[in-house]
Amino acid sequence: MPDPKEDPDHFRDLLHERIEKLEASLAVANAGDDTVAPDNAIGRLSRMEAIQAQSMNAATRLKQEKRLKRARAALDRLDEGTYGDCATCGDPILPGRLEIMPETPLCVECAR
């Protein structure tokens, strides 16, 4: 696995891919985020199901927005030369963890 200090371009590419996917996913989520009107629901249960689905979509969107923010911050850390160092303890983050979650600012120990 590449080391972020030795091959920052690899991780920059991973982060740009992650950002593109998250932005596309958020665009789709925002397009389908309409309020459930009483006349659009067929019965009380259908309306409740629609409201529940809307709530779940909102939670997913919030999670994606947080990941997008972390990915953009990771690009800043790459530019600063601190990418791959844990934001809490300063120890190196394992390259395998960065491959899976390139936006993570924390090592495994501090993430616990």
PDB file as gemmi writes it, atoms N, CA and C in Angstrom:
CRYST1    1.000    1.000    1.000  90.00  90.00  90.00 P 1                      
ATOM      1  N   MET A   1       0.839  -1.175   0.000  1.00  0.00           N  
ATOM      2  CA  MET A   1       0.000   0.000   0.000  1.00  0.00           C  
ATOM      3  C   MET A   1       0.888   1.243   0.000  1.00  0.00           C  
ATOM      4  N   PRO A   2       0.464   2.218  -0.782  1.00  0.00           N  
ATOM      5  CA  PRO A   2       1.271   3.443  -0.813  1.00  0.00           C  
ATOM      6  C   PRO A   2       1.179   4.223   0.492  1.00  0.00           C  
ATOM      7  N   ASP A   3       2.256   4.879   0.810  1.00  0.00           N  
ATOM      8  CA  ASP A   3       2.308   5.729   1.990  1.00  0.00           C  
ATOM      9  C   ASP A   3       1.884   7.143   1.573  1.00  0.00           C  
ATOM     10  N   PRO A   4       1.048   7.806   2.363  1.00  0.00           N  
ATOM     11  CA  PRO A   4       0.576   9.138   1.969  1.00  0.00           C  
ATOM     12  C   PRO A   4       1.696  10.173   1.850  1.00  0.00           C  
ATOM     13  N   LYS A   5       2.774   9.988   2.575  1.00  0.00           N  
ATOM     14  CA  LYS A   5       3.886  10.937   2.496  1.00  0.00           C  
ATOM     15  C   LYS A   5       4.711  10.701   1.225  1.00  0.00           C  
ATOM     16  N   GLU A   6       4.756   9.431   0.762  1.00  0.00           N  
ATOM     17  CA  GLU A   6       5.549   9.093  -0.412  1.00  0.00           C  
ATOM     18  C   GLU A   6       4.759   9.210  -1.710  1.00  0.00           C  
ATOM     19  N   ASP A   7       3.453   9.009  -1.653  1.00  0.00           N  
ATOM     20  CA  ASP A   7       2.624   9.050  -2.862  1.00  0.00           C  
ATOM     21  C   ASP A   7       1.342   9.847  -2.602  1.00  0.00           C  
ATOM     22  N   PRO A   8       1.481  11.155  -2.366  1.00  0.00           N  
ATOM     23  CA  PRO A   8       0.291  11.955  -2.060  1.00  0.00           C  
ATOM     24  C   PRO A   8      -0.695  12.022  -3.227  1.00  0.00           C  
ATOM     25  N   ASP A   9      -0.204  11.888  -4.464  1.00  0.00           N  
ATOM     26  CA  ASP A   9      -1.102  11.959  -5.622  1.00  0.00           C  
ATOM     27  C   ASP A   9      -2.107  10.814  -5.640  1.00  0.00           C  
ATOM     28  N   HIS A  10      -1.691   9.647  -5.163  1.00  0.00           N  
ATOM     29  CA  HIS A  10      -2.607   8.503  -5.081  1.00  0.00           C  
ATOM     30  C   HIS A  10      -3.789   8.842  -4.176  1.00  0.00           C  
ATOM     31  N   PHE A  11      -3.488   9.417  -3.022  1.00  0.00           N  
ATOM     32  CA  PHE A  11      -4.547   9.752  -2.063  1.00  0.00           C  
ATOM     33  C   PHE A  11      -5.350  10.969  -2.517  1.00  0.00           C  
ATOM     34  N   ARG A  12      -4.706  11.879  -3.231  1.00  0.00           N  
ATOM     35  CA  ARG A  12      -5.428  13.019  -3.800  1.00  0.00           C  
ATOM     36  C   ARG A  12      -6.482  12.512  -4.792  1.00  0.00           C  
ATOM     37  N   ASP A  13      -6.082  11.535  -5.621  1.00  0.00           N  
ATOM     38  CA  ASP A  13      -7.028  10.943  -6.573  1.00  0.00           C  
ATOM     39  C   ASP A  13      -8.184  10.251  -5.857  1.00  0.00           C  
ATOM     40  N   LEU A  14      -7.855   9.497  -4.798  1.00  0.00           N  
ATOM     41  CA  LEU A  14      -8.905   8.829  -4.014  1.00  0.00           C  
ATOM     42  C   LEU A  14      -9.884   9.847  -3.433  1.00  0.00           C  
ATOM     43  N   LEU A  15      -9.358  10.933  -2.919  1.00  0.00           N  
ATOM     44  CA  LEU A  15     -10.213  11.957  -2.315  1.00  0.00           C  
ATOM     45  C   LEU A  15     -11.073  12.649  -3.362  1.00  0.00           C  
ATOM     46  N   HIS A  16     -10.504  12.935  -4.528  1.00  0.00           N  
ATOM     47  CA  HIS A  16     -11.306  13.564  -5.585  1.00  0.00           C  
ATOM     48  C   HIS A  16     -12.425  12.628  -6.044  1.00  0.00           C  
ATOM     49  N   GLU A  17     -12.132  11.336  -6.153  1.00  0.00           N  
ATOM     50  CA  GLU A  17     -13.173  10.357  -6.512  1.00  0.00           C  
ATOM     51  C   GLU A  17     -14.269  10.327  -5.452  1.00  0.00           C  
ATOM     52  N   ARG A  18     -13.866  10.328  -4.193  1.00  0.00           N  
ATOM     53  CA  ARG A  18     -14.830  10.290  -3.095  1.00  0.00           C  
ATOM     54  C   ARG A  18     -15.714  11.535  -3.124  1.00  0.00           C  
ATOM     55  N   ILE A  19     -15.105  12.689  -3.348  1.00  0.00           N  
ATOM     56  CA  ILE A  19     -15.854  13.952  -3.395  1.00  0.00           C  
ATOM     57  C   ILE A  19     -16.853  13.931  -4.544  1.00  0.00           C  
ATOM     58  N   GLU A  20     -16.438  13.467  -5.711  1.00  0.00           N  
ATOM     59  CA  GLU A  20     -17.343  13.398  -6.865  1.00  0.00           C  
ATOM     60  C   GLU A  20     -18.542  12.498  -6.576  1.00  0.00           C  
ATOM     61  N   LYS A  21     -18.286  11.333  -5.983  1.00  0.00           N  
ATOM     62  CA  LYS A  21     -19.371  10.400  -5.672  1.00  0.00           C  
ATOM     63  C   LYS A  21     -20.333  10.989  -4.642  1.00  0.00           C  
ATOM     64  N   LEU A  22     -19.782  11.620  -3.618  1.00  0.00           N  
ATOM     65  CA  LEU A  22     -20.635  12.209  -2.581  1.00  0.00           C  
ATOM     66  C   LEU A  22     -21.459  13.366  -3.133  1.00  0.00           C  
ATOM     67  N   GLU A  23     -20.852  14.209  -3.965  1.00  0.00           N  
ATOM     68  CA  GLU A  23     -21.600  15.319  -4.553  1.00  0.00           C  
ATOM     69  C   GLU A  23     -22.724  14.813  -5.459  1.00  0.00           C  
ATOM     70  N   ALA A  24     -22.446  13.763  -6.233  1.00  0.00           N  
ATOM     71  CA  ALA A  24     -23.481  13.194  -7.101  1.00  0.00           C  
ATOM     72  C   ALA A  24     -24.606  12.581  -6.274  1.00  0.00           C  
ATOM     73  N   SER A  25     -24.242  11.887  -5.222  1.00  0.00           N  
ATOM     74  CA  SER A  25     -25.242  11.271  -4.358  1.00  0.00           C  
ATOM     75  C   SER A  25     -26.099  12.323  -3.668  1.00  0.00           C  
ATOM     76  N   LEU A  26     -25.476  13.398  -3.232  1.00  0.00           N  
ATOM     77  CA  LEU A  26     -26.223  14.477  -2.583  1.00  0.00           C  
ATOM     78  C   LEU A  26     -27.151  15.181  -3.571  1.00  0.00           C  
ATOM     79  N   ALA A  27     -26.725  15.317  -4.801  1.00  0.00           N  
ATOM     80  CA  ALA A  27     -27.575  15.953  -5.813  1.00  0.00           C  
ATOM     81  C   ALA A  27     -28.841  15.129  -6.032  1.00  0.00           C  
ATOM     82  N   VAL A  28     -28.703  13.819  -6.071  1.00  0.00           N  
ATOM     83  CA  VAL A  28     -29.861  12.938  -6.243  1.00  0.00           C  
ATOM     84  C   VAL A  28     -30.755  13.007  -5.004  1.00  0.00           C  
ATOM     85  N   ALA A  29     -30.142  12.981  -3.826  1.00  0.00           N  
ATOM     86  CA  ALA A  29     -30.919  13.015  -2.579  1.00  0.00           C  
ATOM     87  C   ALA A  29     -31.681  14.330  -2.457  1.00  0.00           C  
ATOM     88  N   ASN A  30     -31.048  15.428  -2.836  1.00  0.00           N  
ATOM     89  CA  ASN A  30     -31.714  16.730  -2.728  1.00  0.00           C  
ATOM     90  C   ASN A  30     -32.844  16.865  -3.734  1.00  0.00           C  
ATOM     91  N   ALA A  31     -32.706  16.236  -4.896  1.00  0.00           N  
ATOM     92  CA  ALA A  31     -33.758  16.314  -5.919  1.00  0.00           C  
ATOM     93  C   ALA A  31     -35.022  15.582  -5.476  1.00  0.00           C  
ATOM     94  N   GLY A  32     -34.871  14.528  -4.708  1.00  0.00           N  
ATOM     95  CA  GLY A  32     -36.033  13.746  -4.280  1.00  0.00           C  
ATOM     96  C   GLY A  32     -36.512  14.065  -2.890  1.00  0.00           C  
ATOM     97  N   ASP A  33     -36.152  15.211  -2.385  1.00  0.00           N  
ATOM     98  CA  ASP A  33     -36.478  15.569  -1.005  1.00  0.00           C  
ATOM     99  C   ASP A  33     -37.687  16.494  -0.954  1.00  0.00           C  
ATOM    100  N   ASP A  34     -38.818  15.991  -1.388  1.00  0.00           N  
ATOM    101  CA  ASP A  34     -40.044  16.773  -1.367  1.00  0.00           C  
ATOM    102  C   ASP A  34     -40.828  16.478  -0.093  1.00  0.00           C  
ATOM    103  N   THR A  35     -41.548  17.451   0.366  1.00  0.00           N  
ATOM    104  CA  THR A  35     -42.414  17.276   1.521  1.00  0.00           C  
ATOM    105  C   THR A  35     -43.571  16.363   1.139  1.00  0.00           C  
ATOM    106  N   VAL A  36     -43.967  15.533   2.073  1.00  0.00           N  
ATOM    107  CA  VAL A  36     -45.075  14.610   1.825  1.00  0.00           C  
ATOM    108  C   VAL A  36     -46.382  15.350   2.091  1.00  0.00           C  
ATOM    109  N   ALA A  37     -47.105  15.610   1.034  1.00  0.00           N  
ATOM    110  CA  ALA A  37     -48.394  16.299   1.151  1.00  0.00           C  
ATOM    111  C   ALA A  37     -49.487  15.282   1.450  1.00  0.00           C  
ATOM    112  N   PRO A  38     -50.477  15.661   2.245  1.00  0.00           N  
ATOM    113  CA  PRO A  38     -51.549  14.721   2.602  1.00  0.00           C  
ATOM    114  C   PRO A  38     -52.278  14.153   1.384  1.00  0.00           C  
ATOM    115  N   ASP A  39     -52.427  14.943   0.335  1.00  0.00           N  
ATOM    116  CA  ASP A  39     -53.170  14.449  -0.828  1.00  0.00           C  
ATOM    117  C   ASP A  39     -52.340  13.530  -1.708  1.00  0.00           C  
ATOM    118  N   ASN A  40     -51.007  13.428  -1.465  1.00  0.00           N  
ATOM    119  CA  ASN A  40     -50.156  12.533  -2.245  1.00  0.00           C  
ATOM    120  C   ASN A  40     -50.061  11.145  -1.617  1.00  0.00           C  
ATOM    121  N   ALA A  41     -50.521  11.008  -0.414  1.00  0.00           N  
ATOM    122  CA  ALA A  41     -50.449   9.732   0.282  1.00  0.00           C  
ATOM    123  C   ALA A  41     -51.779   9.003   0.166  1.00  0.00           C  
ATOM    124  N   ILE A  42     -51.693   7.687   0.071  1.00  0.00           N  
ATOM    125  CA  ILE A  42     -52.901   6.867  -0.013  1.00  0.00           C  
ATOM    126  C   ILE A  42     -53.125   6.268   1.364  1.00  0.00           C  
ATOM    127  N   GLY A  43     -53.871   6.970   2.155  1.00  0.00           N  
ATOM    128  CA  GLY A  43     -54.154   6.467   3.497  1.00  0.00           C  
ATOM    129  C   GLY A  43     -53.108   6.899   4.502  1.00  0.00           C  
ATOM    130  N   ARG A  44     -53.451   6.659   5.753  1.00  0.00           N  
ATOM    131  CA  ARG A  44     -52.606   7.091   6.859  1.00  0.00           C  
ATOM    132  C   ARG A  44     -51.278   6.341   6.896  1.00  0.00           C  
ATOM    133  N   LEU A  45     -51.287   5.024   6.694  1.00  0.00           N  
ATOM    134  CA  LEU A  45     -50.055   4.240   6.750  1.00  0.00           C  
ATOM    135  C   LEU A  45     -49.091   4.635   5.639  1.00  0.00           C  
ATOM    136  N   SER A  46     -49.591   4.881   4.455  1.00  0.00           N  
ATOM    137  CA  SER A  46     -48.723   5.283   3.350  1.00  0.00           C  
ATOM    138  C   SER A  46     -48.045   6.609   3.662  1.00  0.00           C  
ATOM    139  N   ARG A  47     -48.786   7.508   4.241  1.00  0.00           N  
ATOM    140  CA  ARG A  47     -48.203   8.814   4.609  1.00  0.00           C  
ATOM    141  C   ARG A  47     -47.137   8.639   5.680  1.00  0.00           C  
ATOM    142  N   MET A  48     -47.407   7.781   6.667  1.00  0.00           N  
ATOM    143  CA  MET A  48     -46.429   7.532   7.726  1.00  0.00           C  
ATOM    144  C   MET A  48     -45.167   6.894   7.145  1.00  0.00           C  
ATOM    145  N   GLU A  49     -45.340   5.971   6.232  1.00  0.00           N  
ATOM    146  CA  GLU A  49     -44.186   5.335   5.586  1.00  0.00           C  
ATOM    147  C   GLU A  49     -43.380   6.356   4.795  1.00  0.00           C  
ATOM    148  N   ALA A  50     -44.084   7.247   4.104  1.00  0.00           N  
ATOM    149  CA  ALA A  50     -43.409   8.277   3.312  1.00  0.00           C  
ATOM    150  C   ALA A  50     -42.638   9.235   4.217  1.00  0.00           C  
ATOM    151  N   ILE A  51     -43.214   9.583   5.347  1.00  0.00           N  
ATOM    152  CA  ILE A  51     -42.537  10.471   6.292  1.00  0.00           C  
ATOM    153  C   ILE A  51     -41.312   9.771   6.874  1.00  0.00           C  
ATOM    154  N   GLN A  52     -41.439   8.488   7.173  1.00  0.00           N  
ATOM    155  CA  GLN A  52     -40.304   7.733   7.698  1.00  0.00           C  
ATOM    156  C   GLN A  52     -39.184   7.656   6.653  1.00  0.00           C  
ATOM    157  N   ALA A  53     -39.532   7.399   5.412  1.00  0.00           N  
ATOM    158  CA  ALA A  53     -38.536   7.345   4.343  1.00  0.00           C  
ATOM    159  C   ALA A  53     -37.852   8.701   4.178  1.00  0.00           C  
ATOM    160  N   GLN A  54     -38.635   9.759   4.291  1.00  0.00           N  
ATOM    161  CA  GLN A  54     -38.085  11.107   4.181  1.00  0.00           C  
ATOM    162  C   GLN A  54     -37.093  11.369   5.322  1.00  0.00           C  
ATOM    163  N   SER A  55     -37.416  10.926   6.509  1.00  0.00           N  
ATOM    164  CA  SER A  55     -36.545  11.104   7.667  1.00  0.00           C  
ATOM    165  C   SER A  55     -35.249  10.319   7.489  1.00  0.00           C  
ATOM    166  N   MET A  56     -35.356   9.106   6.979  1.00  0.00           N  
ATOM    167  CA  MET A  56     -34.167   8.294   6.738  1.00  0.00           C  
ATOM    168  C   MET A  56     -33.289   8.927   5.661  1.00  0.00           C  
ATOM    169  N   ASN A  57     -33.906   9.473   4.624  1.00  0.00           N  
ATOM    170  CA  ASN A  57     -33.144  10.150   3.575  1.00  0.00           C  
ATOM    171  C   ASN A  57     -32.421  11.367   4.130  1.00  0.00           C  
ATOM    172  N   ALA A  58     -33.069  12.099   5.016  1.00  0.00           N  
ATOM    173  CA  ALA A  58     -32.445  13.276   5.623  1.00  0.00           C  
ATOM    174  C   ALA A  58     -31.231  12.875   6.459  1.00  0.00           C  
ATOM    175  N   ALA A  59     -31.335  11.783   7.198  1.00  0.00           N  
ATOM    176  CA  ALA A  59     -30.219  11.305   8.009  1.00  0.00           C  
ATOM    177  C   ALA A  59     -29.058  10.862   7.124  1.00  0.00           C  
ATOM    178  N   THR A  60     -29.370  10.169   6.041  1.00  0.00           N  
ATOM    179  CA  THR A  60     -28.335   9.734   5.099  1.00  0.00           C  
ATOM    180  C   THR A  60     -27.660  10.940   4.461  1.00  0.00           C  
ATOM    181  N   ARG A  61     -28.451  11.929   4.085  1.00  0.00           N  
ATOM    182  CA  ARG A  61     -27.901  13.133   3.465  1.00  0.00           C  
ATOM    183  C   ARG A  61     -26.963  13.850   4.438  1.00  0.00           C  
ATOM    184  N   LEU A  62     -27.345  13.949   5.695  1.00  0.00           N  
ATOM    185  CA  LEU A  62     -26.511  14.596   6.704  1.00  0.00           C  
ATOM    186  C   LEU A  62     -25.174  13.858   6.848  1.00  0.00           C  
ATOM    187  N   LYS A  63     -25.229  12.548   6.870  1.00  0.00           N  
ATOM    188  CA  LYS A  63     -24.014  11.736   6.976  1.00  0.00           C  
ATOM    189  C   LYS A  63     -23.111  11.967   5.764  1.00  0.00           C  
ATOM    190  N   GLN A  64     -23.693  12.027   4.572  1.00  0.00           N  
ATOM    191  CA  GLN A  64     -22.911  12.263   3.363  1.00  0.00           C  
ATOM    192  C   GLN A  64     -22.308  13.669   3.359  1.00  0.00           C  
ATOM    193  N   GLU A  65     -23.056  14.650   3.852  1.00  0.00           N  
ATOM    194  CA  GLU A  65     -22.532  16.017   3.924  1.00  0.00           C  
ATOM    195  C   GLU A  65     -21.326  16.091   4.860  1.00  0.00           C  
ATOM    196  N   LYS A  66     -21.368  15.350   5.962  1.00  0.00           N  
ATOM    197  CA  LYS A  66     -20.245  15.313   6.890  1.00  0.00           C  
ATOM    198  C   LYS A  66     -19.029  14.662   6.241  1.00  0.00           C  
ATOM    199  N   ARG A  67     -19.252  13.561   5.508  1.00  0.00           N  
ATOM    200  CA  ARG A  67     -18.149  12.889   4.823  1.00  0.00           C  
ATOM    201  C   ARG A  67     -17.536  13.797   3.759  1.00  0.00           C  
ATOM    202  N   LEU A  68     -18.386  14.547   3.061  1.00  0.00           N  
ATOM    203  CA  LEU A  68     -17.904  15.471   2.043  1.00  0.00           C  
ATOM    204  C   LEU A  68     -17.035  16.560   2.679  1.00  0.00           C  
ATOM    205  N   LYS A  69     -17.469  17.066   3.797  1.00  0.00           N  
ATOM    206  CA  LYS A  69     -16.700  18.089   4.514  1.00  0.00           C  
ATOM    207  C   LYS A  69     -15.351  17.524   4.959  1.00  0.00           C  
ATOM    208  N   ARG A  70     -15.343  16.284   5.472  1.00  0.00           N  
ATOM    209  CA  ARG A  70     -14.092  15.647   5.898  1.00  0.00           C  
ATOM    210  C   ARG A  70     -13.162  15.396   4.707  1.00  0.00           C  
ATOM    211  N   ALA A  71     -13.729  15.033   3.554  1.00  0.00           N  
ATOM    212  CA  ALA A  71     -12.915  14.786   2.365  1.00  0.00           C  
ATOM    213  C   ALA A  71     -12.248  16.080   1.890  1.00  0.00           C  
ATOM    214  N   ARG A  72     -12.983  17.164   1.907  1.00  0.00           N  
ATOM    215  CA  ARG A  72     -12.401  18.456   1.513  1.00  0.00           C  
ATOM    216  C   ARG A  72     -11.321  18.899   2.511  1.00  0.00           C  
ATOM    217  N   ALA A  73     -11.553  18.635   3.784  1.00  0.00           N  
ATOM    218  CA  ALA A  73     -10.541  18.961   4.802  1.00  0.00           C  
ATOM    219  C   ALA A  73      -9.292  18.100   4.612  1.00  0.00           C  
ATOM    220  N   ALA A  74      -9.479  16.850   4.186  1.00  0.00           N  
ATOM    221  CA  ALA A  74      -8.340  15.966   3.939  1.00  0.00           C  
ATOM    222  C   ALA A  74      -7.492  16.492   2.779  1.00  0.00           C  
ATOM    223  N   LEU A  75      -8.141  17.040   1.758  1.00  0.00           N  
ATOM    224  CA  LEU A  75      -7.379  17.653   0.660  1.00  0.00           C  
ATOM    225  C   LEU A  75      -6.549  18.825   1.181  1.00  0.00           C  
ATOM    226  N   ASP A  76      -7.104  19.593   2.091  1.00  0.00           N  
ATOM    227  CA  ASP A  76      -6.350  20.698   2.699  1.00  0.00           C  
ATOM    228  C   ASP A  76      -5.140  20.164   3.463  1.00  0.00           C  
ATOM    229  N   ARG A  77      -5.344  19.055   4.195  1.00  0.00           N  
ATOM    230  CA  ARG A  77      -4.222  18.467   4.942  1.00  0.00           C  
ATOM    231  C   ARG A  77      -3.148  17.949   3.989  1.00  0.00           C  
ATOM    232  N   LEU A  78      -3.564  17.433   2.825  1.00  0.00           N  
ATOM    233  CA  LEU A  78      -2.586  16.999   1.822  1.00  0.00           C  
ATOM    234  C   LEU A  78      -1.735  18.190   1.381  1.00  0.00           C  
ATOM    235  N   ASP A  79      -2.375  19.318   1.117  1.00  0.00           N  
ATOM    236  CA  ASP A  79      -1.656  20.522   0.694  1.00  0.00           C  
ATOM    237  C   ASP A  79      -0.722  21.041   1.786  1.00  0.00           C  
ATOM    238  N   GLU A  80      -1.130  20.858   3.047  1.00  0.00           N  
ATOM    239  CA  GLU A  80      -0.329  21.329   4.183  1.00  0.00           C  
ATOM    240  C   GLU A  80       0.791  20.362   4.549  1.00  0.00           C  
ATOM    241  N   GLY A  81       0.705  19.119   4.042  1.00  0.00           N  
ATOM    242  CA  GLY A  81       1.710  18.115   4.370  1.00  0.00           C  
ATOM    243  C   GLY A  81       1.425  17.353   5.651  1.00  0.00           C  
ATOM    244  N   THR A  82       0.208  17.487   6.188  1.00  0.00           N  
ATOM    245  CA  THR A  82      -0.137  16.786   7.432  1.00  0.00           C  
ATOM    246  C   THR A  82      -1.070  15.600   7.195  1.00  0.00           C  
ATOM    247  N   TYR A  83      -1.413  15.338   5.928  1.00  0.00           N  
ATOM    248  CA  TYR A  83      -2.310  14.223   5.625  1.00  0.00           C  
ATOM    249  C   TYR A  83      -1.634  12.918   6.013  1.00  0.00           C  
ATOM    250  N   GLY A  84      -2.399  12.043   6.642  1.00  0.00           N  
ATOM    251  CA  GLY A  84      -1.876  10.757   7.076  1.00  0.00           C  
ATOM    252  C   GLY A  84      -1.434  10.762   8.530  1.00  0.00           C  
ATOM    253  N   ASP A  85      -1.433  11.938   9.151  1.00  0.00           N  
ATOM    254  CA  ASP A  85      -1.118  12.041  10.573  1.00  0.00           C  
ATOM    255  C   ASP A  85      -2.432  12.206  11.328  1.00  0.00           C  
ATOM    256  N   CYS A  86      -2.585  11.485  12.417  1.00  0.00           N  
ATOM    257  CA  CYS A  86      -3.794  11.564  13.224  1.00  0.00           C  
ATOM    258  C   CYS A  86      -3.961  12.974  13.780  1.00  0.00           C  
ATOM    259  N   ALA A  87      -5.164  13.513  13.641  1.00  0.00           N  
ATOM    260  CA  ALA A  87      -5.446  14.870  14.115  1.00  0.00           C  
ATOM    261  C   ALA A  87      -5.462  14.955  15.633  1.00  0.00           C  
ATOM    262  N   THR A  88      -5.607  13.816  16.316  1.00  0.00           N  
ATOM    263  CA  THR A  88      -5.659  13.825  17.774  1.00  0.00           C  
ATOM    264  C   THR A  88      -4.297  13.565  18.405  1.00  0.00           C  
ATOM    265  N   CYS A  89      -3.670  12.445  18.023  1.00  0.00           N  
ATOM    266  CA  CYS A  89      -2.413  12.059  18.681  1.00  0.00           C  
ATOM    267  C   CYS A  89      -1.172  12.347  17.840  1.00  0.00           C  
ATOM    268  N   GLY A  90      -1.343  12.577  16.537  1.00  0.00           N  
ATOM    269  CA  GLY A  90      -0.207  12.882  15.671  1.00  0.00           C  
ATOM    270  C   GLY A  90       0.505  11.676  15.103  1.00  0.00           C  
ATOM    271  N   ASP A  91       0.131  10.472  15.548  1.00  0.00           N  
ATOM    272  CA  ASP A  91       0.736   9.259  15.002  1.00  0.00           C  
ATOM    273  C   ASP A  91       0.275   9.044  13.561  1.00  0.00           C  
ATOM    274  N   PRO A  92       1.074   8.300  12.789  1.00  0.00           N  
ATOM    275  CA  PRO A  92       0.654   8.020  11.413  1.00  0.00           C  
ATOM    276  C   PRO A  92      -0.602   7.142  11.369  1.00  0.00           C  
ATOM    277  N   ILE A  93      -1.471   7.453  10.423  1.00  0.00           N  
ATOM    278  CA  ILE A  93      -2.655   6.632  10.173  1.00  0.00           C  
ATOM    279  C   ILE A  93      -2.218   5.535   9.210  1.00  0.00           C  
ATOM    280  N   LEU A  94      -2.618   4.298   9.489  1.00  0.00           N  
ATOM    281  CA  LEU A  94      -2.220   3.180   8.633  1.00  0.00           C  
ATOM    282  C   LEU A  94      -2.690   3.405   7.197  1.00  0.00           C  
ATOM    283  N   PRO A  95      -1.814   3.158   6.210  1.00  0.00           N  
ATOM    284  CA  PRO A  95      -2.202   3.344   4.810  1.00  0.00           C  
ATOM    285  C   PRO A  95      -3.448   2.551   4.415  1.00  0.00           C  
ATOM    286  N   GLY A  96      -3.624   1.361   4.975  1.00  0.00           N  
ATOM    287  CA  GLY A  96      -4.813   0.565   4.667  1.00  0.00           C  
ATOM    288  C   GLY A  96      -6.092   1.261   5.103  1.00  0.00           C  
ATOM    289  N   ARG A  97      -6.040   1.936   6.234  1.00  0.00           N  
ATOM    290  CA  ARG A  97      -7.210   2.693   6.712  1.00  0.00           C  
ATOM    291  C   ARG A  97      -7.496   3.861   5.766  1.00  0.00           C  
ATOM    292  N   LEU A  98      -6.446   4.513   5.292  1.00  0.00           N  
ATOM    293  CA  LEU A  98      -6.616   5.631   4.371  1.00  0.00           C  
ATOM    294  C   LEU A  98      -7.121   5.174   3.002  1.00  0.00           C  
ATOM    295  N   GLU A  99      -6.772   3.959   2.608  1.00  0.00           N  
ATOM    296  CA  GLU A  99      -7.289   3.413   1.341  1.00  0.00           C  
ATOM    297  C   GLU A  99      -8.803   3.244   1.409  1.00  0.00           C  
ATOM    298  N   ILE A 100      -9.284   2.771   2.555  1.00  0.00           N  
ATOM    299  CA  ILE A 100     -10.715   2.516   2.728  1.00  0.00           C  
ATOM    300  C   ILE A 100     -11.477   3.807   3.015  1.00  0.00           C  
ATOM    301  N   MET A 101     -10.903   4.648   3.861  1.00  0.00           N  
ATOM    302  CA  MET A 101     -11.544   5.913   4.263  1.00  0.00           C  
ATOM    303  C   MET A 101     -10.531   7.040   4.092  1.00  0.00           C  
ATOM    304  N   PRO A 102     -10.296   7.484   2.861  1.00  0.00           N  
ATOM    305  CA  PRO A 102      -9.249   8.495   2.652  1.00  0.00           C  
ATOM    306  C   PRO A 102      -9.528   9.817   3.353  1.00  0.00           C  
ATOM    307  N   GLU A 103     -10.777  10.031   3.755  1.00  0.00           N  
ATOM    308  CA  GLU A 103     -11.122  11.296   4.415  1.00  0.00           C  
ATOM    309  C   GLU A 103     -10.918  11.271   5.923  1.00  0.00           C  
ATOM    310  N   THR A 104     -10.564  10.131   6.486  1.00  0.00           N  
ATOM    311  CA  THR A 104     -10.476  10.025   7.943  1.00  0.00           C  
ATOM    312  C   THR A 104      -9.335  10.870   8.504  1.00  0.00           C  
ATOM    313  N   PRO A 105      -9.599  11.624   9.575  1.00  0.00           N  
ATOM    314  CA  PRO A 105      -8.537  12.404  10.207  1.00  0.00           C  
ATOM    315  C   PRO A 105      -7.928  11.694  11.423  1.00  0.00           C  
ATOM    316  N   LEU A 106      -8.430  10.501  11.752  1.00  0.00           N  
ATOM    317  CA  LEU A 106      -8.036   9.821  12.984  1.00  0.00           C  
ATOM    318  C   LEU A 106      -7.471   8.443  12.734  1.00  0.00           C  
ATOM    319  N   CYS A 107      -6.502   8.064  13.564  1.00  0.00           N  
ATOM    320  CA  CYS A 107      -5.997   6.688  13.553  1.00  0.00           C  
ATOM    321  C   CYS A 107      -7.054   5.786  14.220  1.00  0.00           C  
ATOM    322  N   VAL A 108      -6.832   4.489  14.135  1.00  0.00           N  
ATOM    323  CA  VAL A 108      -7.810   3.540  14.672  1.00  0.00           C  
ATOM    324  C   VAL A 108      -8.000   3.734  16.177  1.00  0.00           C  
ATOM    325  N   GLU A 109      -6.907   3.917  16.901  1.00  0.00           N  
ATOM    326  CA  GLU A 109      -7.009   4.081  18.356  1.00  0.00           C  
ATOM    327  C   GLU A 109      -7.836   5.310  18.740  1.00  0.00           C  
ATOM    328  N   CYS A 110      -7.572   6.425  18.100  1.00  0.00           N  
ATOM    329  CA  CYS A 110      -8.289   7.655  18.454  1.00  0.00           C  
ATOM    330  C   CYS A 110      -9.732   7.639  17.953  1.00  0.00           C  
ATOM    331  N   ALA A 111     -10.003   6.874  16.914  1.00  0.00           N  
ATOM    332  CA  ALA A 111     -11.367   6.776  16.387  1.00  0.00           C  
ATOM    333  C   ALA A 111     -12.265   5.981  17.332  1.00  0.00           C  
ATOM    334  N   ARG A 112     -11.680   5.135  18.158  1.00  0.00           N  
ATOM    335  CA  ARG A 112     -12.464   4.344  19.103  1.00  0.00           C  
ATOM    336  C   ARG A 112     -13.014   5.255  20.134  1.00  0.00           C  
TER     337      ARG A 112                                                      
END                                                                             
